[in-house]
């Protein structure tokens, strides 16, 4: 296999952990509950080599279609040439549902504010002499 096509080539900074967050992966990462149809972010850690995916999927978001003990099956929309295909991958676990729900609430609030009627204009007199 050519070096240009290897799965983890050029990922030194992509998969790196934040400052003071390196080392052992917290157990809370693995103790999350996932449900079918839930929205999931795909983020990889360098410290875990099993159940990894191709670097192309890092940072993508998809829907869970299959939940097992150690792996979550995810459907991701991927553009291949001129088409968008639904790709299915099995990936180890992460969390993004909270940020998605927060974003939905903010968008709903903005929509309500935008749909409010404009306030009435002040009364003024025009003199024509």
C-alpha positions, 0 to 999 in steps of 0.5 A: 500500500502506498504511503499516501493512502494510509489510514492515519497519514497526516493526522498528528494534529487532527487526532490530538487531544486538547491541552491538559486532556491527554493521557487515559481516556475518562470512563464517562466517555464509554458510559454514555447511552446511545439510542437508534436514530440519535445524532452522533459526532465522529471524533477520534483519539490517538490514544485509542487504536481499536475501532477507529475509522478513516481520517475522512470521517473525523468531525462528521455527524451522522445518525445511529442505526445500530447500537451494540455493546462496544460499537455504534453503527452510523449512517453518514451522507458522503459526497462521491463525485456528483452524488451524495451516498448514505455510507454505513460505518461501525465506530466506537463511541462519542457524544454530540447530542447536547450541542445539537439540542442546544443549537436547535433551541437557539434556532427556535428562539431566533425564529420566534423573535424574527416572526414577531410583528414590527412595533407601530410607528410613532404618530407625527404631523405633516404641515403643508403650507 
